[in-house]
Amino acid sequence: MRNLLDIMDLSTDELDSLIKTALDIKDHPEKYADACKRKKLATLFFEPSTRTRLSFEAAMYELGGNVIGFSESSSSSAAKGESVADTVKVVSNYADIIAMRHPKDGAALVAVRNANVPVINAGDGGHHHPTQTLADLLTIYREKGGFRGLTIGLCGDLKYGRTVHSLVYAMSRYEGVNFVFISPEELRFPRYIIDDVLEKNGIPYLETSDLEEAIPKLDILYMTRIQRERFLDLNEYERLKDSYILTPEKLISAKKDMAILHPLPRVNEISVALDKDPRAKYFEQTLNGKYMRMALILKLLGLDGKPSDETEDTVRDVIYDRFRCPNHRCITTTEQELRQEFYSVDEEQGVYRCVYCDTEIRK
């Protein structure tokens, strides 16, 4: 049984295949109108969502299937204290596939471990958001014709921005890609991803706080909002929220064919004056997300007519209950009777990482 926990669950061949299927769906929707007849998608959204939830629902309906689920935790038994594990065990009895969003990092792993139908991670806290990355990849592919040799600028909240984390994982597998990380010091890209993905594979990257200096170099500019919901200290949020605002004036030095992406919702980090600029692709991104989610549903349900191997768990020597995860956003802080799990990154130096949220500790 295949699941999609993070974008690395999909090989580059599978990503290319999903893009091909999505493009065919776009051009020939009638071929897929009954592909999921009598199938049910459960959308378990413990966190607010517009684009992701509605695009999943639209995707399933356009494939001829049906949708059940909830759009906020207050309308589910989570409001009574039910665990994620129990919720997905129950819903697995009612649906053929589950798409779940949750505010806690690592919640998707709990769902995968407890469901008996395929699970799609629709966003777990500030951790991963693989289906947004699928939308991003299709948008980039349609604009640039491929991925090799691109310089991609990621701007805004790079610390908590799960969309940019997943995009870097995906794009790092293509040759010649360069990254420019543009953020305030407090919201810099997570060190564990830089170490594990970029440094380890010799992928060039630049960290800067200067958006205007970076813009002329970029083929893709991926803007993100400063996420109020990820901050414990609202004063810190107020101080950082307007760090970057993209305006027409700031694009004077940009490439004429640069593509501007944004996972949405935006607050004020992209001026509405840019919406008619031919480089603005963020609304097309939302449509591309529907096509890619349709392709993904077909794949995970085994309805795309292509062979698919089960996802293999990463083999790690796990240490149980010796440490506690210090990340207050980790699912281990709230999930009923969930054991603390860490794996060794560098045993000699005493470096360990939480299995659920990837938070690193040193002992």
N, C-alpha and C positions, 0 to 999 in steps of 0.2 A: 504494500500500500504506500503510495507516494503522498508526501505532505510538502508544504512550502513554509519552512520556518524562517530561513533567511535566503538571500539571493544566491548564496554559494551552494545551495541544494541543487541548483540547476547548472549543468555544464554549459560551456559556450555553444556547443552544438545544439543543446536544448533551447538556449536563448534564441539562437538563429532560427530554429524550427518554430518557436512560438511567434516570432516576428513574421515569418512566412505565413503561418496560419492566420494571424491577425490581419495581415494585408489582404488575404483571400476573403476573410469574413467581411472586411470593409468593401471589397469590390463585388462580392457575390453573397449578400446576406441571405438570399432565399435558400441557398444550399444548406444552411445551418438552422433553419427556422424550427425544425422538430428534433434537433440533435439530442436535446435533454428532455424529451417528452417523458413524463411520469417520474422525473427526478426532482428532488427538493434540495434547495440550498438553505441552510440556516445561517442567518447573519446575527452574530452575538456581539453587539457593540456596547461595551461597558463604558465607552468614552464617546463624546459628541463627534459626529462626522456628517458631512454633506456629500462630498464627491465620492469618497471611497465606498460608503454604504450604498448610495443610490446607483453608482456605476456597477457594483456587484449585483444589485437587484435588477437593473436594466439588462445586464449581461445575461442573467439566468432567464429572464422573461423572453429575451430575443432568441435564446436557444430553445425555447419551447418548454422550459421547466417552470417550477413554482418556488416561492420564497416564503420561509417562516422566520421568526426571530424577534428581536427587540432592538431598540435604538438608544436605550440608556439604561444604566444599571438600576435606576430607581424603579423601573417597570419590570424587573426580573427578581428572582429569589435571592440575588446578590444583596438586595436591600435587607433581607432577613438574615444575612450572614452566610449564605451558601457559598462554598468554595468553587473556584474555577474547575477543579477536578470533577466535583460532583455535577456541576452544570453540564460539562461536555459529555460525561457518561450518560446523562439523561437524554440530552439532545441527539446523541448518536443513535438513539432508538427511533428518532422521528425523521431524520434527514439523511441524505446520501453524501453530503459534503458540508463542511462548516467553514465560514469566514469569520474570524474573531479579531476584534480590536479591544485592547485593554490598557489602562494607564500605567500598569506596573511592568517594569523591565523583566523579561523572562516569562511572562504569563503564557506566551505562545508555546513554550516548551512544556509547560504543565498540561496544556490542552492536547498537544501531540501525544504525550505519554499516557493520556487517559481516554482518548477517543478511539472508537473502532471504525471511523470513517475518515477520509482525508480531511486535513485541517490546513487552512490557508491563514497565515499570519497577516492580518490587515493593519498591523501596527501594534507594537508592545512598548509602551512608554517612550523613552528616548532611545530605544535600542535598535530595532530593525523595522523596515517598512518595505518588504520586497515587491509588493504589487505596484507601489508607486514607482519603484525603480523600473518595472516592466513598462509602465507608461512613459517614463523618461527615455528609456532605450528606444522605444518605437518612435518617439518624437525626434530624437537625435538621428536615428536611422533615416527617417523620412526627410529630414533637413539636410543631412550631410552624406547620405548614401553609404554610411559605414561608420566605424568607430576608431580605426587606426589613425595615429598621428595627431589626434585632436588635443588642444589645450583647453582644459575645462576649469573655469573659475567658480568656486563655491563661496557664497557670501552671506554673512549674517550669523545666525545661531548654529555654529558648527559643533558645539559641545553636546547639546541635547537634540539636535536635528536628525532624527532617525532616517529621514529621506536621504540626506547627504551621506550618511554612513553606508547605507545600502548601495548608493550609486557608486561610491569609491570602490567598494568590494567588486562590483560588477565590471566597471570600466577598467580596473587595474589588470584584467585578464587579456586586454587587447594591446597589441604592440604599439609602441611609440606614443602612448598617452601621457600627457603632462598635467599636473594639478596645481592650481593656485588657490590657497586657502586664505580667505579675506574675512577677518573677524576682529572684534576687540580681544584683548589679552584674556579676559575672563571667559570668553566663549570659544576658545581655540579648539581645533579638531582633536578628538581623543588620542592620547599618546599610544594606547594599545593598538589602535588601527594603523597609525603611522609606522609603529615598530613591526607589527605582524604582516602588514600588506606592502607598504611602500619601501621601507628600509630593507626589509628582508629580500625583496625582489628587485631592488635597485631602480625603482620607479621615481623619476624626478618630481619634486614638488617644491613649492615656495610658500612660506607663510608671511603674510603681511597684514597690516591694518588699513592700507591705503587702496581704496577701490579705484579711484581715478587713475592711479599709476598703473594698476593691473589691467584695466580695460583694453588697451590697445593690443595686448598679447592674446586675447581670448577668442576662441571659436564658439564656445558655449559659456554663457553667464547664467549660473543657477542661483537665483536669489531665494532667501528664506526669511521668514519673519522671526523676530525675537519673541519666543513663546512664553507668554505670561504664566501659563499653567505649569510650567516646569520650574518656576522659581519659588523658593520658600520665603525669600526676602523680597517683598514687593518694592522696597526702596531701590534695591539692586536692579530690578526690572525697569523701574522708571528711569534710572540713570542710563540704561543701555538701550532702551527700546527704539530710539531714533538714531542709532549708530550709523545706519546706511539707508539713504533714500535715493533711488535711481530716478533721474530726471532726464529729459531730452538733452539738456546741456552737458551732462556727464557722458553722453554717447557720441559726442562730436568726434572723438579720437577712436571710436570703436570700428571694427571691421564692418563693411557694408553687409556681409552675409553672416555676421554673428547672430546666434539664436539666443533669445532670452527665455529661460524657463523659470518656473516657480511652482511648487507643489500645491499652493493655495491652502487656506485662505490668506490673502494678503491683508495687511492693515494699512500701512502707508509707505512701505518700503519700495514700492514701484508706483510712480505717479500715473494717474489715469490718463495723462497726456500721452503716455507711451502705448496705450492699448491699440491704436491704429498704426503704429510703427510696424512695418512688415517683418521686423526681427522679433516682435513679441509673439511667442508661441505658447503661452501658458494656458490659454483657453483651448487651443487645439490639443494640448497635453491631456486635458480632462477627457476628451473624446477618444484619444488614443488609449487611455486607461481602460475604457469600456471594451475596446477591441482586444486588448491584451488579457483582460480578465476573462473574456469569453474563451480565448484560446487556452488559458490556464485551466479553466473549469473542464474543458474537453479533455485536456491532457491528464489531469488528476483522476478523472472518472474513467479513463481508458477509452474515450470515445473519439479520439482523433485519428484512429487507425494506424498509430505508430507504436512500435515496441517501447516499453518503458520499464526500467529497472526500479526496484524499491529503493528508497533513500536509505543509505547505510549510515548507522550511527558512528560518529567519530569515536575511535577506541582511545580511551584515556584512563589512566590510573586515578581514580577519584578518591578523595579523602572526605569522609563523612563526619560532620558534627564536631570537628576539631576547632573550626573558626566560625565566626558569625560575619555575614556580609555587612559591611558598613554603609552600603548604598540604601538610603531610606526609600528609594523608588523600586527596589528589588521585590519581586513577588514573594520572596521568602519572609518578608516582614509582615505579610498579611495572610498567606495561604495556610489553611488548617493543617497542622502536623507535617508540614513540608520540611524535609531534612535539609540541612546546610551541606552543600556539595561544592568542593573546590578541586581543581586540578593544578598540578605543578607546572609552572612556566620555567622556573630556574630553581631547582631544589637546593643547589649549593648556596645560592644567594637568598633563599627563603622567600621566593616570589610565587604567589599563587593567584588563581583567578576564579571567580565565582562561575559555576557552570551555567547559571541562569542569566546573569546580567553582564558578565565579563568584567566586573569590577575587580581591580587588582589590589592585592594586599601584600605586605612584606612582613615576615615574621622572623 
